[in-house]
């Protein structure tokens, strides 16, 4: 009986180590808002066809899929203060990276908008 118990614990330990080694800190930020003046539900097409925002460790990667346009990207903290702002000319499959290393723990909101009717946002947590 002790041999079975040791074998079971060994298998469980190996399985747990494998899960921990393959885990990632990558998290897609749920986005929603308006595209062309039409309300869009969070992370529902066409938002995910237009833009995707991914938090990976302390970096936000914003990937654009369908626009050749200027956009503004703002990040606000829990108090509503703008802690990051950038304008970018984006094209399909372009990326915009935001380093969040210096940001304190808390909730943040990313907002992506332009003059062509795009206004998309989502909230995420930084440890």
C-alpha positions as CSV (number, residue, x, y, z in Angstrom):
1,X,0.0,0.0,0.0
2,X,2.9,2.4,0.7
3,X,4.3,1.8,-2.8
4,X,1.0,2.8,-4.4
5,X,0.8,5.9,-2.3
6,X,4.4,6.9,-3.2
7,X,3.7,6.2,-6.9
8,X,0.5,8.3,-6.7
9,X,2.3,11.2,-5.0
10,X,5.2,11.0,-7.5
11,X,2.8,11.1,-10.5
12,X,0.9,14.0,-9.0
13,X,4.1,16.0,-8.4
14,X,5.3,15.5,-11.9
15,X,1.9,16.5,-13.3
16,X,1.8,19.6,-11.1
17,X,5.3,20.6,-12.2
18,X,4.4,20.2,-15.8
19,X,1.3,22.4,-15.4
20,X,3.2,25.1,-13.6
21,X,6.0,25.1,-16.2
22,X,3.5,25.5,-19.1
23,X,1.4,28.2,-17.5
24,X,1.6,31.8,-18.8
25,X,0.8,35.2,-17.5
26,X,-0.8,36.2,-20.7
27,X,-4.4,37.5,-20.5
28,X,-6.6,39.0,-23.2
29,X,-8.2,42.2,-22.1
30,X,-11.9,42.2,-22.9
31,X,-12.7,45.1,-25.1
32,X,-16.1,46.7,-26.0
33,X,-17.4,50.0,-27.2
34,X,-18.3,51.5,-30.6
35,X,-17.0,51.0,-34.1
36,X,-18.4,53.3,-36.7
37,X,-21.0,54.5,-34.2
38,X,-22.4,51.0,-33.6
39,X,-22.2,49.6,-30.1
40,X,-20.2,46.4,-29.8
41,X,-20.2,43.9,-26.9
42,X,-17.0,43.1,-25.2
43,X,-14.6,40.7,-27.0
44,X,-17.3,40.0,-29.6
45,X,-16.7,40.3,-33.4
46,X,-16.1,42.9,-34.9
47,X,-14.1,44.2,-31.9
48,X,-11.8,41.1,-32.0
49,X,-11.6,41.5,-35.8
50,X,-10.5,45.1,-35.4
51,X,-8.2,45.1,-32.4
52,X,-7.0,42.8,-29.6
53,X,-5.2,43.9,-26.3
54,X,-3.2,41.3,-24.4
55,X,-1.6,41.8,-21.0
56,X,1.6,39.7,-20.7
57,X,3.4,40.1,-17.4
58,X,3.8,43.9,-17.2
59,X,3.4,44.7,-21.0
60,X,0.2,45.5,-22.8
61,X,0.3,44.5,-26.5
62,X,-2.3,46.1,-28.7
63,X,-2.7,44.4,-32.1
64,X,-4.6,46.0,-34.9
65,X,-6.2,44.0,-37.7
66,X,-8.3,46.2,-40.0
67,X,-7.4,49.8,-40.0
68,X,-5.1,52.2,-41.7
69,X,-5.9,55.1,-39.5
70,X,-4.7,57.3,-36.6
71,X,-5.7,56.1,-33.2
72,X,-5.2,57.4,-29.7
73,X,-4.4,54.9,-26.9
74,X,-5.1,56.1,-23.3
75,X,-4.6,54.2,-20.1
76,X,-6.3,55.6,-17.0
77,X,-6.0,54.4,-13.4
78,X,-8.7,53.7,-10.9
79,X,-9.1,57.4,-10.1
80,X,-9.6,58.2,-13.8
81,X,-6.3,59.9,-14.2
82,X,-4.6,59.4,-17.6
83,X,-1.3,57.6,-16.8
84,X,-0.4,56.8,-20.5
85,X,-1.3,58.4,-23.7
86,X,0.0,57.9,-27.3
87,X,-1.1,58.6,-30.8
88,X,-0.2,56.0,-33.5
89,X,-0.7,55.5,-37.1
90,X,-1.7,51.8,-37.3
91,X,-2.1,49.4,-40.2
92,X,-3.4,45.8,-40.3
93,X,-1.2,43.4,-38.2
94,X,0.6,46.3,-36.5
95,X,1.4,46.2,-32.8
96,X,1.7,48.9,-30.1
97,X,3.5,47.9,-26.9
98,X,3.0,49.6,-23.5
99,X,5.4,48.9,-20.7
100,X,3.5,48.8,-17.4
101,X,6.5,48.0,-15.1
102,X,6.4,51.4,-13.4
103,X,2.7,51.2,-12.7
104,X,1.4,50.5,-9.2
105,X,-0.9,47.6,-8.4
106,X,-4.5,48.2,-9.3
107,X,-7.2,48.4,-12.0
108,X,-6.6,50.2,-15.2
109,X,-8.7,51.0,-18.3
110,X,-7.3,51.1,-21.8
111,X,-9.2,53.2,-24.3
112,X,-8.6,53.1,-28.1
113,X,-10.3,55.8,-30.1
114,X,-10.2,58.0,-33.2
115,X,-12.2,60.5,-35.3
116,X,-13.6,57.7,-37.5
117,X,-16.1,56.4,-34.9
118,X,-13.8,53.9,-33.1
119,X,-14.1,54.1,-29.3
120,X,-13.2,50.8,-27.6
121,X,-12.2,50.2,-24.0
122,X,-11.5,47.5,-21.5
123,X,-10.4,47.1,-17.9
124,X,-7.5,45.0,-16.5
125,X,-5.5,44.4,-13.3
126,X,-1.8,45.0,-12.7
127,X,-0.1,43.2,-9.8
